[in-house]
Amino acid sequence: MANHTHCSAVGIIAEYNPFHNGHAYHIKKAKELSKADYCIVVMSGDFVQRGAPAIFDKHTRATMALSCGADLVIELPSIFATSSAEDFAACSIALLSSLGVVDSVCFGSECGEIQTLSDIASILAEEPEEYKQILRMELKKGLSFPQARNKAIISCESLDEEDASILLTPNNILGIEYCKAIHRQNSSLTPLTIKRAGSGYHDPLVTPDQYSSATGIRILLKENEGGITDTNSLYLQIPESARQIVKNSQPVFPDDFSPLLNAALLRLSMDDSSLERYADVSRELAARIKKQLPDFLPFEEKISSLKTKQYTYTRISRALLHIILGITTEQIKEGKELGYAPYARILGFRKDSKDLLGHIKMRGSIPLITKTAGAELTLSEAASSMLRQDFYCSHLYQTVLQNKYHIQNKNEFTRSVVIL
């Protein structure tokens, strides 16, 4: 327990989609590595960075994290939680830096080498002219942005091909973005990394003798229709203290949002509204979407039908999600002008960590939101607009959840902060 004069915290940036044994291991190792008093998690809300709904709602996932070692869970604003890896990382780092108590940020990576990740991040942060020229040239050839960026890194004299190949794995990519954000924001956070153990990020297999990926666990949840029993392999992938939470929760999947997607597209085509105003929707992609109307495909089938060499599955998924949620390029621009994180909305905390909130209130540079009622009174109009977008996203999620399971959930204004 921290004393009243000193308080140090390690930050973790996560989606916990869903929370599993590997995440519990990460929290434990982050505390050991940083020697911090507390662990603060910045977590995506009801929608995640790959352009999909989270499998469980944000309060359920926050409860799981708190039951497994996290001391405080703060929601990542929705416009950046569903944005590119660069914006997702920039907002997360800005949020942790603004709390005034976080000394380090600890993330998992496939390589486990912080120096290598930092070296690549500094090139991407500074963008030397040679790098920019090669990137432009490779994009003109029709490569996706990640592929073009990788080629540009390889061609830069500072890095060899082995180092540049690090950009091909998902956790390394995010780790580099965290380091880049620290560099660009001149943040005092120290980056720390833990080598990822167990299955790869996208590995669909779930095995009882190692940490399985969230991807594999989501597939199992879908196959089991959300059920978790004492005998199935899902049970073994969830930390014991969080198993009951999963058993009592209802999962949702991208295709559950198909009616919302098709309704949004039909409404926009009827109004002759521009699809290009929505984040991640280019002119070419807008034309492809319009050409397929009205086909009423399920969400995931729609993504596959729009996928090309130029547009990755995730990019299209994010674009379609932004149309459902009404997130525009202009909103993201305004969010950046606000410094990415103009408030810190608390999803939950542990009772024995309540001193931490006092330290943040004393040392933090942004408002701490514990109650939604009246929260907007402490914010500027632009920041209030960003918070209202968070409420809207969660209410859409709750609409789908309630319709699927015929349950009545509390809304953003009646739901209390989780306290364990």
Disulfide bonds with the S-S distance in Angstrom:
none
